[in-house]
Amino acid sequence: MRAVVASLTIPRYLATAAGSRVRADAGWRRGGLLRLVEDEPAPVLPGPAWVRLRPELAGICGSDVGLAHGRISLSLSAFYTARRQIPGHEVVAVVDAVGDAVTTLAVGDRVALDPVLSCVHRGFGPVCASCARGRTHTCDRFDQPGDSGCAAPSQGFDARVGGGFGQVLVAHAAQCRPVGDLPSRRAVLVEPAGVALHAALRWARDGDHAVVIGPGTIGSLVIASLRRLHPDLHVTAVAPGTFGAARATTAGAHRTVGAGAAAIEAIATADGYRLLHAERTPLPILSPGVDVVFDSVGSPDTIALATHLLRPGGTLVLIGAAGRQRIDLALIWNRELTLLGTVNSGPEPALEGRTATTEVVDWLHDDGFPVDHLVTHLVGLDTWREGFAAASAGPRIGAGKVVVRPDPDVALVGDLEVRVPRAGGQGRGTAS
């Protein structure tokens, strides 16, 4: 089969990380981590409870962009141990074959992938302590393949089970969320929408004012999730630039503000808060401050902004893959802030154990859930490099979610109004 493959050898990773400092396309040039393979072996069913999938669309996630530029924290290599990967974990697909033990799915069914492979999917019993607590999305055995053969937390990070940037992948039947006739442009958002809902549910609401930093796909979906969970919650989006501000407003933000000190000053002016100025620091402190900040960027600047926005006892939910950062922890200590990490999604206590991805499938069937603006660009395997370039450039070129269509013979459901990036520019089109 055809697939975009990542070869995570040390020389390629170091070359990509070094090259990315001077070239934006180092990860997909000769010698980089990523390349298109024409004859990649198709993954086989690991067991009777598994299914084979042919992707309709697969989204390019921020973690895929981070991989392409050699920016993934090396601490995570303890869990992502596969040295050969086929990226793509945001997937809507058609079932192409089923194992003998599969009774819930049939060939031809359309499904969205919940990509996390926990103990049950890997065939382990008894399950690990995390899975026993209902935290399957932070399974203790992510590095152990078990029956699955996958030496990573999910599809998209081990070529043995495939990923969405290939023409075939395999999944445990329990990972598949039936989507029926849900349009492809919405169904491809099931995984990131589940991540966003999980992040929103990490905050046990104790206030009325939230701030979401970053108007990308995850940030927009967090805004939409917060508004659906808490219709009366006031949501401010930190969204510099007209493109990001428009996306955040469409997702449901009440207002948008610029970045850095401008964000703090704008909220203070609008809400009548005080500004406290410390010596030789670039950011004022908002007093009393907002109740919760969701940071979907995870850079030193955005983490600092979040801590300066929060009231004493407030909560910072860190969604961005922050990695190794140099930040000032003084306000976390001095104002007794709560810092929460969040990753993937899974069974949610607030949903009585229902998974976040199952919940968002229902949300996405509701046309009132404002996500149709999120997918902006479409590429095929022949133009995958242009897709990574567009996803890396993001708002600078008006790119939101960039999706890959690995096999044009797999039909899409519904129209997909997108731009098609090419080496010499980009045009508009409708895929179906």
C-alpha positions in Angstrom: 0.0 0.0 0.0 1.0 3.7 -0.2 1.7 5.5 3.0 3.6 8.4 4.6 6.1 6.7 6.9 8.2 8.2 9.7 11.6 6.6 10.3 12.6 7.5 13.8 16.2 6.6 13.7 18.5 8.8 15.8 20.4 10.2 12.8 17.1 11.2 11.0 15.6 12.7 14.1 18.7 14.8 14.9 19.0 15.9 11.3 15.4 16.9 11.2 15.5 18.7 14.6 18.7 20.6 13.5 17.4 21.3 10.0 14.1 22.6 11.2 15.9 25.6 12.8 16.8 26.8 9.3 14.3 25.2 7.0 10.6 24.8 7.6 10.4 21.7 5.4 13.4 19.8 6.8 11.2 17.0 8.1 9.9 16.0 4.6 13.0 16.7 2.6 15.6 14.0 1.7 17.1 12.8 5.0 14.2 14.0 7.1 11.9 11.9 9.2 9.0 11.6 6.8 8.7 10.1 3.3 6.2 8.5 1.0 6.5 4.8 0.6 4.8 3.1 -2.4 5.0 -0.5 -1.3 4.5 -0.4 2.5 3.2 -3.7 3.8 -0.4 -3.4 4.8 -1.0 -4.2 8.5 -2.8 -7.5 9.2 -5.5 -8.2 11.8 -3.7 -8.9 15.2 -6.6 -11.0 16.4 -10.3 -12.0 16.0 -11.7 -8.9 17.7 -10.0 -6.5 15.2 -11.1 -4.9 12.0 -9.4 -3.5 8.9 -10.1 0.1 7.9 -9.7 2.1 4.7 -9.6 5.8 5.7 -11.8 8.4 4.1 -9.9 11.3 5.7 -7.2 11.7 8.3 -6.4 15.0 10.1 -2.9 16.3 10.5 -2.7 16.9 14.2 -0.3 19.3 16.1 1.6 16.2 17.3 2.1 15.2 13.7 3.5 18.6 12.9 5.7 18.4 16.0 7.0 15.1 14.8 7.7 16.5 11.3 9.9 19.2 12.9 11.6 17.1 15.4 10.0 18.8 18.4 8.5 15.9 20.3 9.8 15.8 23.9 12.4 13.0 24.2 10.8 12.1 27.6 7.8 10.7 25.6 10.1 8.2 23.8 9.6 5.9 26.9 6.0 5.4 25.6 6.4 5.8 21.9 9.0 3.1 21.3 8.2 2.1 17.7 10.9 3.3 15.3 8.8 3.1 12.2 5.5 4.9 12.2 2.6 5.7 9.8 1.2 9.0 11.2 -2.5 9.8 11.3 -4.7 9.2 14.4 -7.6 11.5 13.6 -9.5 9.1 11.2 -12.8 8.5 9.7 -12.9 5.2 7.7 -14.8 2.4 6.1 -14.7 -1.1 7.6 -13.0 -3.3 5.0 -12.7 -6.6 6.9 -13.7 -7.9 10.3 -12.3 -10.6 12.6 -14.2 -13.7 13.5 -15.1 -12.4 17.0 -16.5 -9.1 15.7 -20.3 -8.8 16.1 -20.8 -5.0 16.4 -19.4 -4.0 13.0 -19.8 -5.2 9.4 -17.9 -4.6 6.1 -19.0 -1.2 4.7 -19.8 0.5 8.0 -18.4 4.0 8.5 -16.5 4.6 11.8 -14.4 7.2 13.5 -11.4 6.0 15.4 -10.8 6.3 19.1 -7.1 5.6 18.6 -6.0 4.9 22.2 -4.9 1.3 22.7 -5.2 0.3 26.3 -4.9 -3.0 28.2 -8.1 -4.6 26.8 -7.2 -3.8 23.2 -3.7 -5.2 23.8 -5.0 -8.4 25.3 -3.7 -7.9 28.8 -5.5 -9.3 31.8 -5.8 -8.3 34.6 -5.6 -4.7 33.4 -3.2 -2.2 34.7 -3.8 0.1 37.7 -4.7 3.1 35.4 -7.2 1.1 33.3 -8.7 -0.3 36.5 -9.3 3.2 37.6 -11.1 4.0 34.4 -8.1 6.0 33.0 -7.6 3.9 29.9 -6.3 7.0 28.1 -3.2 6.9 30.4 -2.7 3.1 30.4 0.5 2.0 32.2 1.3 -0.4 29.3 1.5 2.0 26.4 5.0 0.7 25.6 4.0 -3.0 25.7 2.6 -4.3 22.4 0.8 -7.3 23.8 -1.5 -9.0 21.2 -1.9 -5.7 19.3 1.7 -5.5 18.1 1.6 -1.7 18.7 4.5 -0.4 20.8 2.9 3.1 21.2 -0.2 4.5 22.8 -2.2 4.5 19.7 -2.6 4.1 15.9 -0.5 6.6 14.1 2.6 5.9 16.0 3.5 2.3 15.0 3.5 1.1 11.4 2.5 -2.4 12.6 -1.1 -1.2 13.1 -0.9 1.6 10.5 -2.2 5.1 10.6 -4.5 7.4 8.7 -1.8 8.6 6.3 -1.8 5.1 4.8 -4.4 3.3 2.6 -5.1 0.7 5.3 -4.9 0.5 9.1 -6.2 -2.0 11.7 -8.1 -1.3 14.9 -9.8 -3.2 17.7 -13.5 -3.2 17.2 -14.0 -1.5 20.6 -12.1 1.5 19.3 -14.5 2.2 16.4 -17.3 4.7 16.8 -20.1 4.2 14.2 -20.9 7.5 12.5 -23.6 6.5 10.1 -24.2 9.2 7.5 -22.3 11.9 9.4 -20.5 14.1 6.8 -16.8 13.3 6.4 -15.8 16.9 7.2 -17.4 16.5 10.7 -16.6 12.8 11.3 -12.9 13.4 10.9 -13.1 15.7 14.0 -14.3 12.9 16.4 -10.9 12.3 17.9 -9.9 16.0 18.4 -13.4 16.8 19.6 -13.0 14.0 22.2 -9.7 15.4 23.3 -11.3 18.9 23.7 -14.3 17.5 25.6 -12.0 15.6 27.9 -10.0 18.8 28.5 -13.2 20.8 29.3 -14.3 18.1 31.7 -11.0 18.3 33.6 -12.3 21.5 35.1 -14.7 21.0 38.0 -16.6 24.2 37.4 -16.2 26.7 40.2 -16.7 30.1 38.4 -18.2 31.9 35.5 -15.3 33.1 33.4 -13.1 31.0 31.3 -10.2 31.9 28.9 -9.1 29.7 26.0 -5.7 30.4 24.6 -5.2 29.4 20.9 -7.9 29.4 18.2 -6.6 26.3 16.4 -8.7 23.1 16.0 -8.3 22.0 19.6 -8.8 25.5 21.0 -12.0 26.0 18.9 -13.3 22.6 19.9 -12.7 23.4 23.6 -14.7 26.7 23.2 -17.5 24.8 21.5 -17.4 22.1 24.2 -17.5 24.6 27.1 -20.4 26.4 25.6 -22.3 23.2 25.2 -21.5 22.0 28.7 -22.1 25.4 30.4 -24.3 27.6 28.2 -24.1 30.5 30.8 -20.2 30.4 31.0 -18.5 33.5 29.7 -15.7 32.4 27.4 -12.9 34.8 26.2 -10.5 33.5 23.5 -6.9 34.7 23.2 -6.8 34.8 19.4 -4.4 37.2 17.8 -5.1 38.0 14.2 -8.4 38.2 12.3 -8.3 34.6 11.1 -8.0 33.2 14.6 -10.5 35.6 16.1 -13.1 34.7 13.5 -12.7 31.0 14.2 -13.0 31.5 17.9 -16.1 33.6 17.6 -17.7 31.0 15.2 -16.9 28.3 17.8 -18.8 30.3 20.5 -16.4 32.7 22.2 -18.1 35.8 23.6 -15.1 37.9 22.8 -11.6 37.7 21.5 -8.5 39.5 22.7 -4.9 39.7 21.5 -1.9 37.9 22.9 0.4 38.8 25.8 -0.1 41.9 27.9 -2.8 43.1 25.5 -5.0 40.2 26.5 -4.7 41.0 30.2 -5.2 44.7 29.7 -8.3 44.1 27.5 -10.0 41.9 30.0 -9.2 44.3 32.8 -10.7 47.2 30.9 -13.8 45.2 29.9 -14.5 43.7 33.3 -13.3 46.4 35.7 -10.4 44.4 37.1 -7.2 45.9 38.5 -3.8 45.5 37.0 -0.8 44.8 39.3 2.6 45.6 37.9 5.7 43.7 39.1 9.2 45.1 38.5 11.1 44.2 35.3 8.4 41.7 34.1 6.6 42.1 30.8 3.1 41.0 32.0 0.8 42.7 34.5 -1.2 40.5 36.9 -4.9 40.5 36.6 -6.7 41.1 39.9 -8.8 39.3 41.0 -8.5 37.3 37.7 -10.5 34.6 35.8 -11.5 31.2 37.0 -9.9 28.9 34.5 -7.6 29.1 31.6 -7.4 26.4 28.9 -4.0 26.6 27.1 -4.1 24.8 23.8 -0.7 26.1 22.7 1.6 25.2 25.6 4.5 27.6 25.0 6.4 29.5 27.7 4.6 32.7 26.6 1.1 31.2 26.9 1.8 29.4 30.1 3.1 32.7 31.6 0.0 34.5 30.3 -2.3 31.9 31.9 -0.7 32.3 35.3 -1.0 36.1 35.1 -4.7 35.8 34.2 -5.9 33.5 36.9 -7.4 34.4 40.2 -6.1 32.9 43.4 -7.2 29.3 43.5 -7.8 29.3 39.7 -7.1 26.4 37.4 -4.8 26.1 34.4 -5.7 23.2 32.0 -2.7 22.5 29.8 -3.7 20.9 26.5 -0.8 21.8 24.3 2.2 19.5 24.1 4.3 21.8 26.2 7.4 19.6 26.5 10.5 21.1 28.1 9.8 24.7 29.0 11.4 27.5 31.0 8.7 29.1 33.0 8.3 31.1 36.2 6.4 29.1 38.8 6.0 31.9 41.3 2.3 32.6 40.7 1.4 29.0 40.8 2.9 28.9 44.3 1.9 32.4 45.4 -1.8 32.2 44.2 -2.2 28.5 44.9 -3.1 27.7 41.3 -4.0 24.3 40.2 -2.2 23.0 37.1 -3.9 20.1 35.2 -2.4 18.2 32.3 -4.7 16.5 29.8 -4.1 14.1 27.0 -6.2 11.9 24.7 -9.7 11.0 26.0 -11.4 8.1 27.5 -14.3 7.1 29.8 -15.6 10.2 31.6 -17.0 10.1 35.1 -19.0 13.2 34.3 -20.6 11.3 31.5 -21.3 8.3 33.7 -18.5 6.3 32.2 -19.4 7.1 28.6 -16.3 7.8 26.5 -15.7 11.4 25.2 -15.6 10.2 21.6 -18.9 8.4 21.9 -20.4 11.6 23.3 -19.0 13.9 20.6 -20.3 11.7 17.8 -23.8 12.7 19.0 -22.7 16.3 19.2 -21.4 16.2 15.7 -24.7 14.9 14.4 -26.2 18.2 15.6 -25.8 20.8 13.0 -25.9 23.4 15.8 -22.5 22.2 17.0 -20.3 24.8 15.3 -17.5 22.9 13.6 -18.1 23.1 9.9 -15.5 25.9 9.5 -12.6 23.9 11.0 -11.4 21.8 8.0 -9.8 24.2 5.5 -7.3 22.2 3.4 -7.3 18.8 1.7 -4.3 16.9 0.3 -3.8 13.4 -1.2 -0.7 11.2 -0.7 0.8 12.8 -3.9 0.7 16.2 -2.2 1.2 15.2 1.4 4.3 17.5 1.7 2.1 20.5 0.8 -0.3 19.4 3.5 2.4 19.4 6.2 3.6 22.8 5.0 0.1 24.2 5.2 -0.5 22.7 8.7 2.9 24.1 9.8 2.1 27.6 8.5 -1.4 27.6 10.1 -3.0 31.0 10.5 -0.3 32.7 8.4 -1.9 31.2 5.3 -5.4 30.8 6.7 -5.1 27.1 7.4 -7.1 25.4 10.1 -7.5 21.6 10.1 -5.6 20.1 7.1 -6.8 16.6 6.2 -5.3 13.9 4.1 -7.3 11.7 1.7 -5.1 8.6 1.3 -7.3 6.8 -1.3 -9.6 8.7 -3.7 -11.4 5.5 -4.4 -12.9 5.7 -0.9 -15.9 7.9 -1.3 -16.6 10.9 1.0 -20.0 11.6 2.6 -21.2 15.1 2.0 -19.3 18.0 0.4 -16.0 19.3 1.6 -15.3 22.9 0.8 -11.6 23.2 1.1 -8.4 24.7 -0.3 -6.0 22.4 -2.1 -2.4 23.4 -1.4 0.1 22.9 -4.2 3.8 23.5 -4.5 3.1 26.6 -6.6 0.2 27.9 -4.6 -3.3 26.8 -3.6 -6.7 26.7 -5.1 -10.2 26.1 -3.9 -12.3 23.1 -4.5 -15.1 20.8 -3.5 -14.3 17.1 -2.7 -17.0 14.5 -2.5 
